Amino acid sequence: MAEESASALIDAKIASLGDWRGEMLARLRRIIRAADPAIVETVKWRKPSNPAGVPIWEHHGILCTGETYRDKVKLTFMRGASLDDPAGLFNASLDGGTRRAIDFFEGDEVDETALAALVRAAVAANR
């Protein structure tokens, strides 16, 4: 992104939310980035109706996306169906053939250890 770095766009998106969704997205982002220092942030699917785009975390390909909706923050793992999820974090898109997602709602607790393990498993799957 020549005009703005992906990290700056994600920072701006978090700030623009101004509610629990921004706090949740920031927290999830910290966990994802801490899980593997080689993870790269990008932003995709920018359009006039969504100029901030969708935050993406990559390492040897897309690991997961961080989408915000009115009532939730959704982490979608591109190869989630092939990942072990012993903590049972996946709670959305469960019947998809490839992807799996975790929907976080206001007030939800985040199992940081399990999420970091899931991110590391996604990195391993991409290798």
DSSP file (Angstrom, degrees, kcal/mol; ACC not computed):
  #  RESIDUE AA STRUCTURE BP1 BP2  ACC     N-H-->O    O-->H-N    N-H-->O    O-->H-N    TCO  KAPPA ALPHA  PHI   PSI    X-CA   Y-CA   Z-CA
    1    1 A M              0   0    0      0, 0.0     5,-0.1     0, 0.0     0, 0.0   0.000 360.0 360.0 360.0 105.0    0.0    0.0    0.0
    2    2 A A        +     0   0    0      1,-0.2     3,-0.1     3,-0.1     0, 0.0   0.905 360.0  45.3 -67.6 -42.4    1.9    3.0   -1.2
    3    3 A E  S    S+     0   0    0      1,-0.2     2,-0.3     2,-0.0    -1,-0.2   0.834 127.9   7.2 -76.0 -32.4   -0.3    5.7    0.3
    4    4 A E  S    S-     0   0    0      4,-0.0    -1,-0.2     3,-0.0     2,-0.1  -0.995  77.8-112.7-148.4 142.9   -0.7    4.1    3.8
    5    5 A S     >  -     0   0    0     -2,-0.3     4,-2.1     1,-0.1     5,-0.2  -0.407  28.8-119.6 -71.8 154.7    0.9    1.2    5.5
    6    6 A A  H  > S+     0   0    0     35,-0.2     4,-2.4     1,-0.2     5,-0.2   0.909 114.7  53.6 -60.6 -42.1   -1.3   -1.8    6.3
    7    7 A S  H  > S+     0   0    0     34,-0.2     4,-2.6     1,-0.2    -1,-0.2   0.900 108.1  49.8 -61.6 -39.6   -0.6   -1.4   10.0
    8    8 A A  H  > S+     0   0    0      2,-0.2     4,-2.4     1,-0.2    -1,-0.2   0.883 110.0  51.1 -66.4 -37.1   -1.6    2.3    9.9
    9    9 A L  H  X S+     0   0    0     -4,-2.1     4,-2.3     2,-0.2    -2,-0.2   0.897 111.3  47.6 -65.6 -39.6   -4.9    1.4    8.1
   10   10 A I  H  X S+     0   0    0     -4,-2.4     4,-2.6     2,-0.2    -2,-0.2   0.913 110.5  52.0 -68.3 -41.7   -5.6   -1.2   10.8
   11   11 A D  H  X S+     0   0    0     -4,-2.6     4,-2.4     1,-0.2    -2,-0.2   0.930 111.3  48.0 -55.3 -46.0   -4.8    1.3   13.5
   12   12 A A  H  X S+     0   0    0     -4,-2.4     4,-2.3     2,-0.2    -2,-0.2   0.886 110.1  51.6 -65.1 -39.8   -7.2    3.7   11.9
   13   13 A K  H  X S+     0   0    0     -4,-2.3     4,-1.3     2,-0.2    -1,-0.2   0.936 110.6  48.1 -62.4 -46.0   -9.9    1.1   11.6
   14   14 A I  H  X S+     0   0    0     -4,-2.6     4,-1.0     1,-0.2     3,-0.5   0.928 113.6  47.3 -59.8 -46.1   -9.6    0.2   15.3
   15   15 A A  H  < S+     0   0    0     -4,-2.4    -1,-0.2     1,-0.2    -2,-0.2   0.866 108.2  55.9 -64.1 -36.5   -9.8    3.9   16.3
   16   16 A S  H  < S+     0   0    0     -4,-2.3    -1,-0.2     1,-0.2    -2,-0.2   0.765  97.5  62.8 -70.4 -24.5  -12.8    4.6   14.0
   17   17 A L  H  < S-     0   0    0     -4,-1.3    -1,-0.2    -3,-0.5    -2,-0.2   0.920  76.0-174.7 -69.0 -42.4  -14.9    1.8   15.7
   18   18 A G     <  +     0   0    0     -4,-1.0     2,-0.2     1,-0.2    -3,-0.1   0.687  51.7  70.4  61.0  21.6  -14.8    3.6   19.0
   19   19 A D  S >> S-     0   0    0     -5,-0.3     4,-1.6     0, 0.0     3,-0.7  -0.734 107.7 -59.4-146.9-163.8  -16.6    0.9   20.9
   20   20 A W  H 3> S+     0   0    0      1,-0.2     4,-2.7    -2,-0.2     5,-0.2   0.780 125.8  63.2 -59.0 -28.1  -16.1   -2.7   22.2
   21   21 A R  H 3> S+     0   0    0      2,-0.2     4,-2.9     1,-0.2    -1,-0.2   0.904 102.9  48.2 -66.0 -40.0  -15.4   -3.9   18.6
   22   22 A G  H <> S+     0   0    0     -3,-0.7     4,-2.4     2,-0.2    -1,-0.2   0.916 112.7  48.4 -63.9 -43.2  -12.3   -1.7   18.3
   23   23 A E  H  X S+     0   0    0     -4,-1.6     4,-2.1     2,-0.2    -2,-0.2   0.912 113.8  47.1 -62.3 -42.8  -11.1   -2.9   21.7
   24   24 A M  H  X S+     0   0    0     -4,-2.7     4,-2.8     2,-0.2     5,-0.2   0.934 111.9  49.0 -66.4 -46.3  -11.7   -6.6   20.7
   25   25 A L  H  X S+     0   0    0     -4,-2.9     4,-2.4     1,-0.2    -1,-0.2   0.905 111.7  50.3 -60.8 -40.9  -10.1   -6.2   17.3
   26   26 A A  H  X S+     0   0    0     -4,-2.4     4,-2.1    -5,-0.2    -1,-0.2   0.906 111.8  47.9 -62.8 -41.7   -7.0   -4.6   19.0
   27   27 A R  H  X S+     0   0    0     -4,-2.1     4,-2.0     2,-0.2    -2,-0.2   0.932 112.5  47.6 -65.5 -46.2   -6.8   -7.4   21.5
   28   28 A L  H  X S+     0   0    0     -4,-2.8     4,-2.6     1,-0.2    -2,-0.2   0.901 110.2  53.7 -61.4 -41.3   -7.1  -10.1   18.9
   29   29 A R  H  X S+     0   0    0     -4,-2.4     4,-2.8    -5,-0.2     5,-0.3   0.920 107.0  50.9 -59.3 -45.8   -4.5   -8.4   16.8
   30   30 A R  H  X S+     0   0    0     -4,-2.1     4,-2.1     1,-0.2    -1,-0.2   0.914 111.7  47.7 -59.7 -42.8   -2.0   -8.3   19.7
   31   31 A I  H  X S+     0   0    0     -4,-2.0     4,-1.5     2,-0.2    -2,-0.2   0.931 112.9  48.1 -64.2 -46.0   -2.5  -12.1   20.3
   32   32 A I  H  X S+     0   0    0     -4,-2.6     4,-0.8     1,-0.2     3,-0.4   0.937 113.9  45.8 -60.4 -48.9   -2.1  -12.9   16.6
   33   33 A R  H  < S+     0   0    0     -4,-2.8     3,-0.5     1,-0.2     6,-0.3   0.852 112.3  51.1 -67.0 -34.1    1.1  -10.8   16.2
   34   34 A A  H  < S+     0   0    0     -4,-2.1    -1,-0.2    -5,-0.3    -2,-0.2   0.759  97.7  68.7 -73.5 -24.0    2.6  -12.2   19.4
   35   35 A A  H  < S+     0   0    0     -4,-1.5    -1,-0.2    -3,-0.4    -2,-0.2   0.813 121.2   4.0 -66.1 -30.1    1.9  -15.8   18.3
   36   36 A D    ><  -     0   0    0     -4,-0.8     3,-1.9    -3,-0.5    -1,-0.3  -0.832  61.5-151.2-158.6 114.4    4.6  -15.5   15.6
   37   37 A P  T 3  S+     0   0    0      0, 0.0    -3,-0.1     0, 0.0    -2,-0.1   0.654  94.6  66.1 -65.2 -13.9    6.8  -12.5   15.0
   38   38 A A  T 3  S+     0   0    0      2,-0.1     2,-0.1    21,-0.0    -5,-0.1   0.480  73.0 118.6 -85.9  -1.3    7.0  -13.3   11.2
   39   39 A I    <   -     0   0    0     -3,-1.9     2,-0.4    -6,-0.3    20,-0.2  -0.432  53.4-150.7 -66.7 137.3    3.3  -12.6   10.7
   40   40 A V  E     -A   58   0A   0     18,-3.1    18,-2.9    -2,-0.1     2,-0.4  -0.912   4.8-136.9-113.0 135.7    2.7   -9.7    8.3
   41   41 A E  E     +A   57   0A   0     -2,-0.4     2,-0.3    16,-0.2   -35,-0.2  -0.757  29.9 165.3 -90.7 136.6   -0.3   -7.4    8.4
   42   42 A T  E     -A   56   0A   0     14,-2.6    14,-2.9    -2,-0.4     2,-0.4  -0.884  27.2-137.3-136.0 171.3   -2.0   -6.5    5.1
   43   43 A V  E     +A   55   0A   0     -2,-0.3     2,-0.3    12,-0.2     3,-0.2  -0.999  26.0 175.6-132.5 131.5   -5.3   -5.0    4.2
   44   44 A K  E     +A   54   0A   0     10,-1.9    10,-2.8    -2,-0.4    -2,-0.0  -0.810  50.4  38.3-128.6 169.5   -7.5   -6.2    1.4
   45   45 A W        +     0   0    0     -2,-0.3     2,-0.3     8,-0.2     8,-0.2   0.858  65.3 172.6  59.7  42.8  -10.8   -5.6   -0.2
   46   46 A R        +     0   0    0     -3,-0.2    -1,-0.2     6,-0.1     6,-0.1  -0.652   8.0 154.9 -78.6 136.5  -10.8   -1.8    0.2
   47   47 A K  B >   -F   50   0B   0      3,-1.2     3,-1.7    -2,-0.3     6,-0.2  -0.950  58.5 -89.7-153.4 167.9  -13.7   -0.2   -1.6
   48   48 A P  T 3  S+     0   0    0      0, 0.0    -1,-0.0     0, 0.0    -2,-0.0   0.840 126.7  49.5 -54.7 -35.8  -15.7    3.1   -1.3
   49   49 A S  T 3  S+     0   0    0      1,-0.3    -3,-0.0     2,-0.1     0, 0.0   0.651 127.6  25.5 -78.7 -13.2  -18.2    1.5    1.2
   50   50 A N  B X   +F   47   0B   0     -3,-1.7     3,-1.5     1,-0.1    -3,-1.2  -0.516  69.1 167.3-145.8  70.6  -15.3    0.1    3.3
   51   51 A P  T 3  S+     0   0    0      0, 0.0    -5,-0.1     0, 0.0    -2,-0.1   0.752  77.3  57.8 -64.4 -23.9  -12.2    2.4    2.7
   52   52 A A  T 3  S-     0   0    0      1,-0.2   -39,-0.1    -5,-0.1    -6,-0.1   0.701  96.4-158.8 -77.2 -18.3  -10.3    0.9    5.6
   53   53 A G    <   -     0   0    0     -3,-1.5    -8,-0.2    -6,-0.2    -1,-0.2  -0.210  30.6 -51.8  72.1-166.0  -10.6   -2.6    4.1
   54   54 A V  E     -A   44   0A   0    -10,-2.8   -10,-1.9    13,-0.1    13,-0.1  -0.944  52.2-121.3-113.5 124.8  -10.3   -5.9    6.0
   55   55 A P  E     -A   43   0A   0      0, 0.0    11,-2.4     0, 0.0     2,-0.4  -0.435  33.4-170.1 -63.9 136.0   -7.3   -6.5    8.2
   56   56 A I  E     -AB  42  65A   0    -14,-2.9   -14,-2.6     9,-0.2     2,-0.5  -0.981  14.5-154.8-130.0 139.4   -5.5   -9.7    7.1
   57   57 A W  E     -AB  41  64A   0      7,-2.6     6,-3.1    -2,-0.4     7,-1.5  -0.977  22.8-176.5-116.8 128.6   -2.7  -11.5    8.9
   58   58 A E  E     +AB  40  62A   0    -18,-2.9   -18,-3.1    -2,-0.5     4,-0.2  -0.902  26.2 161.0-128.5 150.1   -0.3  -13.5    6.7
   59   59 A H  S    S-     0   0    0      2,-2.8    67,-0.1    -2,-0.3   -20,-0.1  -0.665  93.3 -14.9-162.4 109.2    2.6  -15.9    6.9
   60   60 A H  S    S-     0   0    0     -2,-0.2     2,-0.2    67,-0.1   -21,-0.0   0.873 143.1 -21.3  58.6  38.4    3.2  -18.0    3.8
   61   61 A G  S    S-     0   0    0     66,-0.0    -2,-2.8     0, 0.0     2,-0.2  -0.528 111.5 -32.3 116.2 173.9   -0.3  -17.0    2.7
   62   62 A I  E     +B   58   0A   0     -4,-0.2    -4,-0.3    -2,-0.2    17,-0.1  -0.449  46.4 177.9 -68.6 129.8   -3.3  -15.7    4.5
   63   63 A L  E     -     0   0A   0     -6,-3.1    15,-1.5     1,-0.4    16,-0.4   0.866  63.8 -25.7 -90.1 -56.8   -3.8  -17.0    8.0
   64   64 A C  E     -BC  57  77A   0     -7,-1.5    -7,-2.6    13,-0.2    -1,-0.4  -0.987  50.8-132.1-156.9 161.9   -6.9  -15.2    9.0
   65   65 A T  E     -BC  56  76A   0     11,-1.9    11,-1.7    -2,-0.3     2,-0.5  -0.838  13.5-143.6-114.3 154.8   -9.0  -12.1    8.4
   66   66 A G  E     + C   0  75A   0    -11,-2.4     2,-0.3    -2,-0.3     9,-0.2  -0.861  25.4 177.3-122.3  96.4  -10.5   -9.7   11.0
   67   67 A E  E     - C   0  74A   0      7,-2.7     7,-3.1    -2,-0.5     2,-0.4  -0.748  15.9-149.3-101.3 145.1  -13.9   -8.5   10.0
   68   68 A T  E     + C   0  73A   0     -2,-0.3     2,-0.3     5,-0.2     5,-0.2  -0.944  16.8 176.4-116.0 136.2  -16.1   -6.2   12.1
   69   69 A Y        -     0   0    0      3,-3.1     3,-0.3    -2,-0.4   -48,-0.0  -0.745  48.1 -92.6-124.6 173.3  -19.9   -6.3   12.0
   70   70 A R  S    S+     0   0    0     -2,-0.3   -49,-0.1     1,-0.2     3,-0.1   0.864 124.0  22.5 -55.9 -38.8  -22.5   -4.4   14.0
   71   71 A D  S    S+     0   0    0      1,-0.1    35,-0.5    34,-0.0     2,-0.3   0.383 125.6  22.3-115.1   3.1  -22.8   -7.1   16.6
   72   72 A K        -     0   0    0     -3,-0.3    -3,-3.1    33,-0.2     2,-0.5  -0.991  57.0-126.5-161.4 164.3  -19.5   -9.0   16.4
   73   73 A V  E     -CD  68 104A   0     31,-2.3    31,-3.0    -2,-0.3     2,-0.5  -0.994  33.7-157.5-115.8 128.7  -15.8   -9.3   15.4
   74   74 A K  E     -CD  67 103A   0     -7,-3.1    -7,-2.7    -2,-0.5     2,-0.6  -0.931  12.6-164.9-116.9 123.6  -15.1  -12.3   13.2
   75   75 A L  E     -CD  66 102A   0     27,-2.4    27,-2.4    -2,-0.5     2,-0.6  -0.937  13.7-166.5-100.7 118.5  -11.8  -14.0   12.8
   76   76 A T  E     -CD  65 101A   0    -11,-1.7   -11,-1.9    -2,-0.6     2,-0.6  -0.929   8.0-152.6-109.4 121.3  -11.9  -16.2    9.7
   77   77 A F  E >   -CD  64 100A   0     23,-3.0     3,-1.6    -2,-0.6    23,-1.6  -0.823   8.6-146.4 -93.6 123.3   -9.1  -18.8    9.3
   78   78 A M  T 3  S+     0   0    0    -15,-1.5     3,-0.2    -2,-0.6    -1,-0.1   0.838  99.6  26.9 -60.6 -36.5   -8.6  -19.6    5.6
   79   79 A R  T >  S+     0   0    0    -16,-0.4     3,-1.6     1,-0.1     4,-0.3  -0.073  83.4 130.3-114.9  32.1   -7.6  -23.2    6.3
   80   80 A G  G X   +     0   0    0     -3,-1.6     3,-1.5     1,-0.3    19,-0.2   0.795  61.9  64.5 -59.4 -33.3   -9.5  -23.6    9.6
   81   81 A A  G 3  S+     0   0    0     17,-3.1    -1,-0.3     1,-0.3    18,-0.1   0.761 104.2  48.4 -64.3 -22.6  -11.2  -26.8    8.6
   82   82 A S  G <  S+     0   0    0     -3,-1.6     2,-0.3    16,-0.5    -1,-0.3   0.443  95.0  95.8 -95.6   0.0   -7.8  -28.5    8.6
   83   83 A L  S <  S-     0   0    0     -3,-1.5     2,-0.3    -4,-0.3    35,-0.1  -0.699  77.0-120.3 -95.3 141.1   -6.7  -27.2   11.9
   84   84 A D        -     0   0    0     -2,-0.3     3,-0.1     1,-0.1    37,-0.1  -0.606  26.9-174.1 -71.1 136.6   -7.0  -29.0   15.2
   85   85 A D    >   +     0   0    0     -2,-0.3     3,-1.8     1,-0.1     5,-0.1  -0.586  14.5 164.3-132.6  68.7   -9.1  -26.9   17.6
   86   86 A P  T 3  S+     0   0    0      0, 0.0    -1,-0.1     0, 0.0    28,-0.0   0.770  77.4  53.8 -63.2 -25.0   -8.9  -28.7   21.0
   87   87 A A  T 3  S-     0   0    0     27,-0.1    27,-0.1    -3,-0.1    28,-0.1   0.554 108.2-125.1 -84.6  -7.2  -10.3  -25.7   22.9
   88   88 A G    <   +     0   0    0     -3,-1.8    -3,-0.0    26,-0.1    -4,-0.0   0.880  56.4 150.8  67.8  38.9  -13.3  -25.5   20.6
   89   89 A L        +     0   0    0     25,-0.1    14,-0.2    13,-0.0     2,-0.2   0.877  42.4  92.2 -70.2 -37.3  -12.8  -21.9   19.6
   90   90 A F        +     0   0    0      1,-0.2    12,-0.2    12,-0.1     3,-0.1  -0.407  39.4 153.4 -63.7 125.2  -14.4  -22.2   16.2
   91   91 A N        +     0   0    0     10,-1.7     2,-0.3    -2,-0.2    11,-0.2   0.244  54.4  52.7-135.4   9.9  -18.1  -21.3   16.5
   92   92 A A  B    S+E  101   0A   0      9,-1.8     9,-2.4     1,-0.1    -1,-0.1  -0.978  99.3  22.2-147.2 156.9  -19.0  -20.1   13.0
   93   93 A S  S >  S+     0   0    0     -2,-0.3     3,-1.2     7,-0.2    -1,-0.1   0.853  71.3 153.0  55.8  37.4  -18.7  -21.3    9.4
   94   94 A L  T 3   +     0   0    0      1,-0.3    -1,-0.1     6,-0.1    -2,-0.0   0.686  63.4  52.9 -74.5 -18.4  -18.5  -24.8   10.7
   95   95 A D  T 3  S+     0   0    0      2,-0.0    -1,-0.3     0, 0.0     2,-0.1   0.334  82.5 114.0-100.4   8.9  -20.0  -26.5    7.7
   96   96 A G    <   -     0   0    0     -3,-1.2     0, 0.0     3,-0.3     0, 0.0  -0.470  68.1-132.9 -74.8 151.3  -17.6  -24.8    5.2
   97   97 A G  S    S+     0   0    0     -2,-0.1    -1,-0.1     1,-0.1     3,-0.1   0.735  94.7   6.2 -77.5 -23.1  -15.1  -27.1    3.4
   98   98 A T  S    S+     0   0    0      1,-0.1   -17,-3.1   -17,-0.1   -16,-0.5   0.696 114.9  63.0-126.7 -50.7  -12.0  -25.0    4.0
   99   99 A R        -     0   0    0    -19,-0.2     2,-0.3   -20,-0.2    -3,-0.3  -0.448  48.5-176.1 -88.1 156.0  -12.6  -22.0    6.3
  100  100 A R  E     -D   77   0A   0    -23,-1.6   -23,-3.0    -2,-0.1     2,-0.3  -0.968  10.9-160.0-141.0 153.5  -13.7  -21.8    9.9
  101  101 A A  E     -DE  76  92A   0     -9,-2.4    -9,-1.8    -2,-0.3   -10,-1.7  -0.903  15.9-143.2-135.0 161.1  -14.4  -18.7   12.0
  102  102 A I  E     -D   75   0A   0    -27,-2.4   -27,-2.4    -2,-0.3     2,-0.5  -0.989  17.0-155.1-123.2 119.6  -14.6  -17.4   15.5
  103  103 A D  E     -D   74   0A   0     -2,-0.5     2,-0.5   -29,-0.2   -29,-0.2  -0.847   7.5-162.5 -94.6 126.1  -17.3  -14.9   16.2
  104  104 A F  E     -D   73   0A   0    -31,-3.0   -31,-2.3    -2,-0.5     2,-0.2  -0.940   7.9-167.5-109.3 127.7  -16.6  -12.7   19.2
  105  105 A F    >   -     0   0    0     -2,-0.5     3,-2.5   -33,-0.2   -33,-0.2  -0.707  39.9 -70.1-110.7 163.4  -19.5  -10.8   20.8
  106  106 A E  T 3  S+     0   0    0    -35,-0.5    -1,-0.1     1,-0.3     3,-0.1  -0.258 122.1  17.1 -53.2 130.8  -19.6   -7.9   23.3
  107  107 A G  T 3  S+     0   0    0      1,-0.3    -1,-0.3   -87,-0.1     2,-0.0   0.317  89.6 143.6  88.6  -8.0  -18.5   -9.2   26.7
  108  108 A D    <   -     0   0    0     -3,-2.5    -1,-0.3     1,-0.1     2,-0.3  -0.351  47.8-128.9 -65.0 143.4  -16.9  -12.4   25.4
  109  109 A E        -     0   0    0     -3,-0.1     2,-0.5    -2,-0.0    -1,-0.1  -0.641  17.8-138.2 -84.4 150.9  -13.8  -13.7   27.1
  110  110 A V        -     0   0    0     -2,-0.3     2,-1.5    -6,-0.0     3,-0.1  -0.961   3.3-144.2-115.0 122.9  -10.8  -14.5   24.9
  111  111 A D     >  -     0   0    0     -2,-0.5     4,-2.6     1,-0.2     5,-0.2  -0.696  22.7-175.3 -81.7  91.6   -8.8  -17.7   25.6
  112  112 A E  H  > S+     0   0    0     -2,-1.5     4,-2.5     1,-0.2    -1,-0.2   0.860  77.0  51.7 -62.7 -38.7   -5.5  -16.1   24.6
  113  113 A T  H  > S+     0   0    0      2,-0.2     4,-2.0     1,-0.2    -1,-0.2   0.935 113.0  44.3 -64.7 -46.4   -3.5  -19.2   24.9
  114  114 A A  H  > S+     0   0    0      2,-0.2     4,-2.1     1,-0.2    -2,-0.2   0.890 113.8  50.4 -66.7 -39.5   -5.8  -21.3   22.7
  115  115 A L  H  X S+     0   0    0     -4,-2.6     4,-2.4     2,-0.2    -2,-0.2   0.923 110.0  49.7 -65.7 -43.0   -6.1  -18.5   20.1
  116  116 A A  H  X S+     0   0    0     -4,-2.5     4,-2.4     1,-0.2    -1,-0.2   0.901 110.8  50.6 -61.2 -40.2   -2.3  -18.2   19.9
  117  117 A A  H  X S+     0   0    0     -4,-2.0     4,-2.1     2,-0.2    -1,-0.2   0.890 109.5  50.8 -63.9 -39.3   -2.0  -22.0   19.5
  118  118 A L  H  X S+     0   0    0     -4,-2.1     4,-2.0     2,-0.2    -2,-0.2   0.896 109.6  50.2 -65.6 -40.6   -4.6  -21.8   16.7
  119  119 A V  H  X S+     0   0    0     -4,-2.4     4,-2.3     2,-0.2    -2,-0.2   0.930 110.6  49.4 -62.6 -45.2   -2.6  -19.1   15.0
  120  120 A R  H  X S+     0   0    0     -4,-2.4     4,-2.3     1,-0.2    -2,-0.2   0.872 109.7  51.9 -62.9 -35.9    0.6  -21.1   15.2
  121  121 A A  H  X S+     0   0    0     -4,-2.1     4,-2.3     2,-0.2    -1,-0.2   0.880 108.4  51.6 -66.7 -36.6   -1.2  -24.1   13.8
  122  122 A A  H  X S+     0   0    0     -4,-2.0     4,-1.9     2,-0.2    -2,-0.2   0.897 108.9  50.5 -66.1 -40.0   -2.4  -22.0   10.9
  123  123 A V  H  X S+     0   0    0     -4,-2.3     4,-1.3     2,-0.2    -2,-0.2   0.946 111.0  48.8 -61.3 -47.5    1.2  -20.8   10.3
  124  124 A A  H  < S+     0   0    0     -4,-2.3     3,-0.3     1,-0.2    -2,-0.2   0.890 109.8  52.1 -60.3 -40.2    2.3  -24.5   10.3
  125  125 A A  H  < S+     0   0    0     -4,-2.3    -1,-0.2     1,-0.2    -2,-0.2   0.850 107.1  53.1 -65.9 -33.8   -0.5  -25.4    7.9
  126  126 A N  H  <        0   0    0     -4,-1.9    -1,-0.2     1,-0.3    -2,-0.2   0.757 360.0 360.0 -73.7 -23.4    0.6  -22.7    5.5
  127  127 A R     <        0   0    0     -4,-1.3    -1,-0.3    -3,-0.3    -2,-0.2   0.502 360.0 360.0 -73.4 360.0    4.2  -23.9    5.4
